[in-house]
Amino acid sequence: MIILIIIGVICYFPMKYYHYLTFDSSEYIVATKMANLRYGPGREFSVVRILSKGDKVLQITDSSYARRMVYNVELDSFIIVSDYKWLKIVNNLDTRWIHKSTLE
């Protein structure tokens, strides 16, 4: 029984980290004159840095999971908004959010 546990541990951890090493991230190039890197997926988040046309970025994930609460005056209640047009990217070891419309 102990031998099976040891074999399981020896096989599990290399396979787990193999996924992280071989993760196929998508590479994009900034297509607009400038693009804002933001703290979060939305225009209400402050700008961290500005990228120039031609800068390369790597996508980590999209904003499909990043839901936020927005107050709707007409309904007089909060609603959950999910904007799929934002990407979490890496640029120069900086992990931030950028709008898809600025990339190609």
N, C-alpha and C positions, 0 to 999 in steps of 0.2 A: 504494500500500500504506500509506504513512504517513497519507494522508488518511482511509482506512478506520479506522485505529487512533484517530486524533483524533476522528472522528465517534463511534466506539464509546465512547471515554472521556467525551465530552460527553453521550451518552445514558445511560450506565451509572450515573454517580454521582447525577444527579437522581432516577432511578427507584429506586435503592437507598434513598435517604433519604426518598423519598415514602412508602415502607412504614412507616418509623418515625414519620412525621408523621401518618399516617392509621390507625395501629394502633387497633383497636376494643377498648378495654379494658372490662371489665364493672364497673359501679358497684354497690356493695353498701352497705347501712346496717346498723349494729350493732343487733341485735334484743334482745340480753340486757342485763341491768343494767350489766355491764362485760365487756370482752373484753381478753385479754392479747396484746400484740404481742411476739413472741419472735424471738430471733436465728436460729433454724432451724425446720424443720418437724417439731416434736415437743415433747412436754411436758418432755423432759429438757433443753431449751435454756432459758436464763434469760430472764426477762421484761424487755423494754426499756421498755415503757410500757403503761399501761392506758387503753383507750378506753371512753367512756361510751355509753349507749344513744342512738341517733340520729346518731352520728358517721358520716360518709361515708368510704368507702375505695374505691380503684380496684384491680382485680385486674391483676397483671402476668402471672402464670402459676400453675399448680397444682403440686403436689408430686409429680406422676407421674414426674418425672425424678430427684427427690431421694431416692436410695436410701441406706440406711445399714446398717452391720453391727451386728448384735445377737447377743450370746452367748446361746445356748440351753443351759441346764444339762442338760436331759434328753438332748439329742443330743450334748452335750460338743463343740460346734463353733459356729462363727459362721454365721449365716444373713443373707441380704439382705432387708431389709424396705422396702417402699414403701407409704406411707400417702397415699392420694389425698384425704384429708379436710383438707389444709392448703392455704392459698392464700398466695402471695407478693403483697403489696399495697403501695400507696403511700398514706400519710396524712401530710399536712403535710411533704412532701419527705422523709419517712422511709420507707425500703423495708425491710419486715420480714415475718414470717409470722404468720398468724392461722388459727384453726380454723374450718371452714365452718359448724359448728353454731351459732356465735355471730352469724351474719349472716343477713340476709334479702334 
